[in-house]
Amino acid sequence: MKADTRHLVLPFFDDAHRTLGEQLAAWTPAQQVDESDDRRACKQWVRLLGDAGWLRYCVPASAGGAMDKLDSRALVILRETLAFHSPLADFAFAMQGLGSGAITLAGTPAQQAAYLPAVARGEKIAAFALSEPDAGSDAGAMTTSADTSDGGWALNGSKTWISNGDIADFYVTFAKTDREAGTRGITAFIVDAGNPGLDSSEHIAVMAPHPLATLKFAHCRVSGEAQLGALNGGFKLAMQTLDIFRASVAAAALGMARRALFEAVRFSRERKMFGQTLADFQLTQAKIGEMAALIDAAALLTYRAAWLRDDSEASGAGKRITAEAAMAKMTATENAQRVIDMALQMHGGLGVKVGTKVESLYRDIRSLRIYEGATEVQQLIIGKAVLQS
């Protein structure tokens, strides 16, 4: 089935976005990937997305991208549409953007030339290594260190919950270069997968299969040219990267919620009960009405956050939209969880049968309320912004 594109008429989007949305909605249903092996499937999705040109929206035009700069509204359209079809396809796309985003923002010309065109073609798989066993939301607590060594750096420590772990070709890795400075002592590095001293073999199995792994660094040496951005400027760079993609997390949740509503409407029209269809019952109609309203509320916050970022970039204002992105991420992921739960309940016993779409959506949506800033962190961000206004 083709994803609904009626929302593209909203004034947040321009004609280029509308064309992108229509073309992608027509492309996705024809793609059939066996997702029983998440690592193999993710690699296949990267190849498909690269061959079709969709990954060009992950990098700027100077590196072979489709648009002059990273465009939040394009990212939102892509992630929402892909997530409607396959959350794993969305994951594959999103990680190419997130994993290379810091290189787009702060990479030297040599770094950008070495990595970004290959990311856009799907020839290199990217990863973003920030979280640690005891440093998730509190990035300043990270203990992975980078010390100068023979004109380069030696990394020691571990990262966990790393998306694309053990399939990535490179990891944008954040490490302490000043152990006593908290978030002000973090620097970013590009670590190629083949670097001696890097072990990515410890896979993490989760309820909705995705390629995740723990990375272990044991005197992993990188050259001085591997430093990404300013010394001790890594935390700011990480936050800038996450700011770009946080609204797109909301879009992924939105795509899953739209698919759940589609499945609920289809099922309710077909299911016969007591001489009529499930859709004929007022209680069903009320639930579907609530689901539609939750989706539209999340959509408006998501599109607003993306539009505000793009407008700020275009005007040169450089204003961060952290609070607006947090509102979108929090609302879209929480609303999607509610919508998918209602869709599953409407399916009755079929809703919990492994292999049905609503069952897989129920597992897929749960992690979005945690990664790239849990709901509780988003609440804190929004609350502080309101108190400071």
C-alpha positions, 0 to 999 in steps of 0.5 A: 500500500502507498503511504498517505501524502495529503499532509504535504499540502500543509504550508510547512512544505514547498513544492520540492518537498511535495515532489520528494514525498510523492516520489518516495511514497510511490517507490517504497511499496515496491521494495521487498526485503527479508528482514528476518536477519536484521544485519543483512536486511539493514545492509540491503536497505542501505544499498537500495536507498543509496542506489535510488538516490534517497541517501543523498538527502543525508549529506549536502550538495557539496558532497554529492547530496540532493540539497545545498544543506541538510534539510530538516523537512526533507528528513522528516518526509523521508523518515515518516514515509519509510517508517510507514513501510518499514521501520528498519528501512527508516533506521537504515536511512536515519543512521546514515544521516546521524552517523555522518551528520557531525562530519557534515557540520564540522569535518575538514574538506578532506574528511568530508570528501573521504566519507560523505559521498560514500555515505550518499551512495550507500557504499559506507555505513555510518554510526554515531558512538556517544552512549556508554554503559553509565553515560546515556542521558548524562554524556558528561559522565562518559569515561571513554578517553582519548590521549595523545600518542605518537602524533595521534590519539589512543582511545580506551573505553567502551560505547554501548547501544551503538546503532549499526554496531559491527556493520558500520564502516566508520564510527563518529566516536566521542571521548574525554580528552580532559577527564576533569572537564565534564561535557567541556572535555569531550572531543569527537573522532572518526574511527574506521571499523578496521582500526586495531584496538576496536572490537565491535563483536558484542551484539545486543539483541532487542525486542524489535531487531536492529543491528546494535552492538557494544564497542570496546576500545583498547589502545585504539590508535587513530591519526591526528587527522581523525579528530573531528571538529575542535578539541574539547568541542565534541559535546556541542557538536553532538548536540548540534547533530542531534538537534538536526535529527531529533525532529526526524525521530518524531517523524519516524514515530509519526510514520508508524502511527499512520501505518497503525491507523491504516491497519486499524481502519482496514481491519475494522471495515473487514471484521464481522461481528454480531451481524455488522462490521467492527467499523459500525460500532460507535466505540470503534469510531470513537477510538479511530477518531482519537487515533487520528487526532493524536496523529495530527497533533504530533504531525503539526509539532513535528512539521513546525520543528523541522520548518523552524530549523530550516527557516533559521538556517535559510535566514542565517539566524542560527537559532537553535530549536531545541525546545520545539524539537523536544516537544515534537519528539516527546509528543510524537513518540508518546502519541504513536505508542498510544495509537499503536496500542489502540490499533493492537487492541482493536485487532483482538487476539490477532494483534499479539500474533507474531507476524502481524503488522500491528504486533511488529509496530508495537515492538518497533515503537517502544525504543523511540520513547528512549533513544536520542533523548528519553521522554523524561529528558525532553520534558526537562528540556521543554520545562527549562526553556519555558522557565527561562523565557 
